[in-house]
Amino acid sequence: GNNAEQGRAILAERAHPAVRRVDTMDGAAAQAAALAAAK
């Protein structure tokens, strides 16, 4: 497997303000585009 659940748990524990959680690569791309456009 890809340890996705463990990775999500680690990121949730850290609660870093710059980390955004998305469920898919398409969601990640959309989030990255939105963040880039906001700058």
HTML snippet that shows the backbone in 3Dmol.js (N, CA, C, O; Angstrom):
<script src="https://3Dmol.org/build/3Dmol-min.js"></script>
<div id="view" style="width:600px;height:400px;position:relative"></div>
<script>
const pdb = `
ATOM      1  N   GLY A   1       0.804  -1.184   0.000  1.00  0.00           N
ATOM      2  CA  GLY A   1       0.000   0.000   0.000  1.00  0.00           C
ATOM      3  C   GLY A   1       0.849   1.250   0.000  1.00  0.00           C
ATOM      4  O   GLY A   1       2.077   1.202  -0.084  1.00  0.00           O
ATOM      5  N   ASN A   2       0.175   2.339   0.094  1.00  0.00           N
ATOM      6  CA  ASN A   2       0.867   3.627   0.033  1.00  0.00           C
ATOM      7  C   ASN A   2       0.876   4.364   1.367  1.00  0.00           C
ATOM      8  O   ASN A   2       1.325   5.508   1.443  1.00  0.00           O
ATOM      9  N   ASN A   3       0.387   3.722   2.407  1.00  0.00           N
ATOM     10  CA  ASN A   3       0.383   4.319   3.748  1.00  0.00           C
ATOM     11  C   ASN A   3      -0.358   5.655   3.810  1.00  0.00           C
ATOM     12  O   ASN A   3       0.000   6.534   4.594  1.00  0.00           O
ATOM     13  N   ALA A   4      -1.380   5.799   2.988  1.00  0.00           N
ATOM     14  CA  ALA A   4      -2.127   7.056   2.933  1.00  0.00           C
ATOM     15  C   ALA A   4      -2.750   7.406   4.280  1.00  0.00           C
ATOM     16  O   ALA A   4      -2.707   8.559   4.709  1.00  0.00           O
ATOM     17  N   GLU A   5      -3.323   6.422   4.937  1.00  0.00           N
ATOM     18  CA  GLU A   5      -3.966   6.694   6.226  1.00  0.00           C
ATOM     19  C   GLU A   5      -2.950   7.152   7.264  1.00  0.00           C
ATOM     20  O   GLU A   5      -3.216   8.071   8.038  1.00  0.00           O
ATOM     21  N   GLN A   6      -1.789   6.511   7.278  1.00  0.00           N
ATOM     22  CA  GLN A   6      -0.748   6.906   8.227  1.00  0.00           C
ATOM     23  C   GLN A   6      -0.251   8.320   7.915  1.00  0.00           C
ATOM     24  O   GLN A   6      -0.006   9.112   8.825  1.00  0.00           O
ATOM     25  N   GLY A   7      -0.107   8.624   6.648  1.00  0.00           N
ATOM     26  CA  GLY A   7       0.325   9.965   6.251  1.00  0.00           C
ATOM     27  C   GLY A   7      -0.674  11.025   6.669  1.00  0.00           C
ATOM     28  O   GLY A   7      -0.294  12.083   7.170  1.00  0.00           O
ATOM     29  N   ARG A   8      -1.954  10.741   6.464  1.00  0.00           N
ATOM     30  CA  ARG A   8      -2.996  11.692   6.882  1.00  0.00           C
ATOM     31  C   ARG A   8      -2.961  11.901   8.392  1.00  0.00           C
ATOM     32  O   ARG A   8      -3.128  13.022   8.873  1.00  0.00           O
ATOM     33  N   ALA A   9      -2.746  10.822   9.137  1.00  0.00           N
ATOM     34  CA  ALA A   9      -2.695  10.922  10.598  1.00  0.00           C
ATOM     35  C   ALA A   9      -1.512  11.779  11.040  1.00  0.00           C
ATOM     36  O   ALA A   9      -1.649  12.606  11.942  1.00  0.00           O
ATOM     37  N   ILE A  10      -0.364  11.589  10.417  1.00  0.00           N
ATOM     38  CA  ILE A  10       0.816  12.389  10.762  1.00  0.00           C
ATOM     39  C   ILE A  10       0.557  13.862  10.479  1.00  0.00           C
ATOM     40  O   ILE A  10       0.853  14.714  11.316  1.00  0.00           O
ATOM     41  N   LEU A  11       0.010  14.168   9.313  1.00  0.00           N
ATOM     42  CA  LEU A  11      -0.265  15.567   8.968  1.00  0.00           C
ATOM     43  C   LEU A  11      -1.306  16.178   9.902  1.00  0.00           C
ATOM     44  O   LEU A  11      -1.193  17.345  10.279  1.00  0.00           O
ATOM     45  N   ALA A  12      -2.311  15.401  10.273  1.00  0.00           N
ATOM     46  CA  ALA A  12      -3.336  15.905  11.191  1.00  0.00           C
ATOM     47  C   ALA A  12      -2.737  16.209  12.562  1.00  0.00           C
ATOM     48  O   ALA A  12      -3.098  17.202  13.192  1.00  0.00           O
ATOM     49  N   GLU A  13      -1.829  15.362  13.019  1.00  0.00           N
ATOM     50  CA  GLU A  13      -1.176  15.589  14.318  1.00  0.00           C
ATOM     51  C   GLU A  13      -0.375  16.880  14.324  1.00  0.00           C
ATOM     52  O   GLU A  13      -0.370  17.610  15.315  1.00  0.00           O
ATOM     53  N   ARG A  14       0.290  17.157  13.233  1.00  0.00           N
ATOM     54  CA  ARG A  14       1.160  18.336  13.152  1.00  0.00           C
ATOM     55  C   ARG A  14       0.360  19.628  13.055  1.00  0.00           C
ATOM     56  O   ARG A  14       0.784  20.663  13.570  1.00  0.00           O
ATOM     57  N   ALA A  15      -0.790  19.572  12.401  1.00  0.00           N
ATOM     58  CA  ALA A  15      -1.678  20.734  12.246  1.00  0.00           C
ATOM     59  C   ALA A  15      -0.925  21.983  11.792  1.00  0.00           C
ATOM     60  O   ALA A  15      -1.143  23.073  12.322  1.00  0.00           O
ATOM     61  N   HIS A  16      -0.043  21.821  10.815  1.00  0.00           N
ATOM     62  CA  HIS A  16       0.724  22.956  10.294  1.00  0.00           C
ATOM     63  C   HIS A  16      -0.209  23.863   9.493  1.00  0.00           C
ATOM     64  O   HIS A  16      -0.985  23.368   8.676  1.00  0.00           O
ATOM     65  N   PRO A  17      -0.151  25.181   9.708  1.00  0.00           N
ATOM     66  CA  PRO A  17      -1.081  26.093   9.041  1.00  0.00           C
ATOM     67  C   PRO A  17      -0.918  26.146   7.523  1.00  0.00           C
ATOM     68  O   PRO A  17      -1.851  26.551   6.829  1.00  0.00           O
ATOM     69  N   ALA A  18       0.224  25.754   6.995  1.00  0.00           N
ATOM     70  CA  ALA A  18       0.435  25.805   5.549  1.00  0.00           C
ATOM     71  C   ALA A  18      -0.009  24.525   4.838  1.00  0.00           C
ATOM     72  O   ALA A  18      -0.021  24.472   3.608  1.00  0.00           O
ATOM     73  N   VAL A  19      -0.371  23.504   5.597  1.00  0.00           N
ATOM     74  CA  VAL A  19      -0.760  22.229   4.998  1.00  0.00           C
ATOM     75  C   VAL A  19      -2.263  22.215   4.782  1.00  0.00           C
ATOM     76  O   VAL A  19      -3.041  22.467   5.702  1.00  0.00           O
ATOM     77  N   ARG A  20      -2.657  21.915   3.546  1.00  0.00           N
ATOM     78  CA  ARG A  20      -4.072  21.792   3.202  1.00  0.00           C
ATOM     79  C   ARG A  20      -4.354  20.327   2.894  1.00  0.00           C
ATOM     80  O   ARG A  20      -3.579  19.688   2.182  1.00  0.00           O
ATOM     81  N   ARG A  21      -5.435  19.795   3.410  1.00  0.00           N
ATOM     82  CA  ARG A  21      -5.771  18.393   3.165  1.00  0.00           C
ATOM     83  C   ARG A  21      -6.773  18.298   2.026  1.00  0.00           C
ATOM     84  O   ARG A  21      -7.807  18.966   2.035  1.00  0.00           O
ATOM     85  N   VAL A  22      -6.462  17.470   1.058  1.00  0.00           N
ATOM     86  CA  VAL A  22      -7.370  17.158  -0.041  1.00  0.00           C
ATOM     87  C   VAL A  22      -7.366  15.648  -0.228  1.00  0.00           C
ATOM     88  O   VAL A  22      -6.445  14.969   0.225  1.00  0.00           O
ATOM     89  N   ASP A  23      -8.383  15.122  -0.888  1.00  0.00           N
ATOM     90  CA  ASP A  23      -8.520  13.672  -0.999  1.00  0.00           C
ATOM     91  C   ASP A  23      -7.978  13.085  -2.300  1.00  0.00           C
ATOM     92  O   ASP A  23      -7.743  11.880  -2.381  1.00  0.00           O
ATOM     93  N   THR A  24      -7.778  13.925  -3.319  1.00  0.00           N
ATOM     94  CA  THR A  24      -7.338  13.402  -4.612  1.00  0.00           C
ATOM     95  C   THR A  24      -6.237  14.275  -5.201  1.00  0.00           C
ATOM     96  O   THR A  24      -6.020  15.403  -4.756  1.00  0.00           O
ATOM     97  N   MET A  25      -5.552  13.748  -6.196  1.00  0.00           N
ATOM     98  CA  MET A  25      -4.543  14.540  -6.903  1.00  0.00           C
ATOM     99  C   MET A  25      -5.205  15.702  -7.641  1.00  0.00           C
ATOM    100  O   MET A  25      -4.630  16.787  -7.727  1.00  0.00           O
ATOM    101  N   ASP A  26      -6.412  15.483  -8.176  1.00  0.00           N
ATOM    102  CA  ASP A  26      -7.136  16.575  -8.827  1.00  0.00           C
ATOM    103  C   ASP A  26      -7.458  17.672  -7.821  1.00  0.00           C
ATOM    104  O   ASP A  26      -7.353  18.858  -8.131  1.00  0.00           O
ATOM    105  N   GLY A  27      -7.847  17.274  -6.625  1.00  0.00           N
ATOM    106  CA  GLY A  27      -8.111  18.247  -5.572  1.00  0.00           C
ATOM    107  C   GLY A  27      -6.858  19.005  -5.188  1.00  0.00           C
ATOM    108  O   GLY A  27      -6.908  20.207  -4.929  1.00  0.00           O
ATOM    109  N   ALA A  28      -5.733  18.305  -5.149  1.00  0.00           N
ATOM    110  CA  ALA A  28      -4.459  18.952  -4.826  1.00  0.00           C
ATOM    111  C   ALA A  28      -4.080  19.958  -5.901  1.00  0.00           C
ATOM    112  O   ALA A  28      -3.612  21.054  -5.593  1.00  0.00           O
ATOM    113  N   ALA A  29      -4.281  19.590  -7.163  1.00  0.00           N
ATOM    114  CA  ALA A  29      -3.974  20.504  -8.260  1.00  0.00           C
ATOM    115  C   ALA A  29      -4.867  21.740  -8.200  1.00  0.00           C
ATOM    116  O   ALA A  29      -4.392  22.858  -8.401  1.00  0.00           O
ATOM    117  N   ALA A  30      -6.135  21.549  -7.930  1.00  0.00           N
ATOM    118  CA  ALA A  30      -7.059  22.677  -7.826  1.00  0.00           C
ATOM    119  C   ALA A  30      -6.681  23.584  -6.661  1.00  0.00           C
ATOM    120  O   ALA A  30      -6.721  24.808  -6.789  1.00  0.00           O
ATOM    121  N   GLN A  31      -6.317  22.999  -5.538  1.00  0.00           N
ATOM    122  CA  GLN A  31      -5.914  23.782  -4.367  1.00  0.00           C
ATOM    123  C   GLN A  31      -4.639  24.556  -4.658  1.00  0.00           C
ATOM    124  O   GLN A  31      -4.531  25.727  -4.293  1.00  0.00           O
ATOM    125  N   ALA A  32      -3.673  23.920  -5.309  1.00  0.00           N
ATOM    126  CA  ALA A  32      -2.416  24.590  -5.656  1.00  0.00           C
ATOM    127  C   ALA A  32      -2.675  25.758  -6.596  1.00  0.00           C
ATOM    128  O   ALA A  32      -2.093  26.830  -6.428  1.00  0.00           O
ATOM    129  N   ALA A  33      -3.544  25.562  -7.583  1.00  0.00           N
ATOM    130  CA  ALA A  33      -3.869  26.633  -8.520  1.00  0.00           C
ATOM    131  C   ALA A  33      -4.562  27.791  -7.805  1.00  0.00           C
ATOM    132  O   ALA A  33      -4.265  28.954  -8.078  1.00  0.00           O
ATOM    133  N   ALA A  34      -5.470  27.484  -6.902  1.00  0.00           N
ATOM    134  CA  ALA A  34      -6.176  28.530  -6.160  1.00  0.00           C
ATOM    135  C   ALA A  34      -5.216  29.312  -5.272  1.00  0.00           C
ATOM    136  O   ALA A  34      -5.306  30.537  -5.187  1.00  0.00           O
ATOM    137  N   LEU A  35      -4.304  28.616  -4.615  1.00  0.00           N
ATOM    138  CA  LEU A  35      -3.333  29.297  -3.759  1.00  0.00           C
ATOM    139  C   LEU A  35      -2.390  30.167  -4.583  1.00  0.00           C
ATOM    140  O   LEU A  35      -2.045  31.274  -4.171  1.00  0.00           O
ATOM    141  N   ALA A  36      -1.975  29.671  -5.744  1.00  0.00           N
ATOM    142  CA  ALA A  36      -1.080  30.447  -6.609  1.00  0.00           C
ATOM    143  C   ALA A  36      -1.787  31.684  -7.150  1.00  0.00           C
ATOM    144  O   ALA A  36      -1.179  32.750  -7.249  1.00  0.00           O
ATOM    145  N   ALA A  37      -3.051  31.554  -7.496  1.00  0.00           N
ATOM    146  CA  ALA A  37      -3.812  32.677  -8.037  1.00  0.00           C
ATOM    147  C   ALA A  37      -4.065  33.746  -6.984  1.00  0.00           C
ATOM    148  O   ALA A  37      -4.214  34.922  -7.316  1.00  0.00           O
ATOM    149  N   ALA A  38      -4.113  33.351  -5.732  1.00  0.00           N
ATOM    150  CA  ALA A  38      -4.400  34.293  -4.646  1.00  0.00           C
ATOM    151  C   ALA A  38      -3.207  35.174  -4.319  1.00  0.00           C
ATOM    152  O   ALA A  38      -3.368  36.180  -3.628  1.00  0.00           O
ATOM    153  N   LYS A  39      -2.020  34.831  -4.790  1.00  0.00           N
ATOM    154  CA  LYS A  39      -0.812  35.603  -4.464  1.00  0.00           C
ATOM    155  C   LYS A  39      -0.606  36.722  -5.428  1.00  0.00           C
ATOM    156  O   LYS A  39       0.362  37.473  -5.304  1.00  0.00           O
TER     157      LYS A  39
END
`;
const viewer = $3Dmol.createViewer("view");
viewer.addModel(pdb, "pdb");
viewer.setStyle({}, {cartoon: {color: "spectrum"}});
viewer.zoomTo();
viewer.render();
</script>
